[in-house]
Amino acid sequence: MSAGKAAEAERTGRLGQRVWTYQGAYARRPLMAMFLFLILFGVLCTLVGKYYDEDASFRLAFWAMPGAAVASLALCVRHSRIRIREYEHGFELRRPGRRTLRYAWQEIDSVESTRVSVRVNFAHSHDVLKTVIRPRTGGRIRLRGLDYIRVREESGFWRMISKPYPTTGAGFVSDAARAVAEARARRLLNELGAGGAYRWGALTFTAEGMTLAPFPRPLPWSRIALVSAGPHDGVRLDVRGLAAHVGSRALSGRATKAGYRTEGDRLEVFVPVRRPGSDYLALDILLAHGQALDGGRDEAPGH
């Protein structure tokens, strides 16, 4: 075995056992382009007798249509050769003509995904799952999660399109976001335990709890419960004794000027806006385990 292959095998081995394999499929844009070119070619075929001998531009368009359809098919076949191999501790991305990428989950900074509904003639056509994986070092990795299928056995393009595959690459996107969030949350918990701090807009988390700007006194972890967190709605927390802490039953976003509002014990943080989905998952895990940092210490509200 060459030194390069040995190093490759060693790095793959550090990722643990393979969990799933995802294969490129259903690349919608080249597939739709291929069908469009074939339809146009069929239309041109009905006009051959009238224009083919007299119009040079017609002849060019006539032969360009099947050529473009073949090129689109070639892109579909190329996409089917992409492999995403999910491992216990990371993943591997193989793309034709490009170097293989391997990352452990702790080497990924964030996973962001947006599901877009595509409508044609005012009717739902299909969904697109745009995904951006940002390694801590290196360039972004862009994927369309629904253009991949989960397979037990890797196969070629023609065999692949002849069989049904119920699970798409959305499973990989979900697993990656969760694994990256867990790795990030572990780092944050270690940093907080060592005396560090983590800021989320007006919120600052430390080993003692959460500080809400501009109020300097920390709120203990035991008083904080996550209600929801996501790119569309921001972060919603239930904080016991919040009204007494801020000195008001309700504070509007305009009053705080810090990207949050309060109502009773409910705290809604809307700045920062639209962080990657894995960041919200990491915050969820951080809040679930943060109480262990201060040993569950609590204080009476207002003291």
Disulfide bonds with the S-S distance in Angstrom:
none
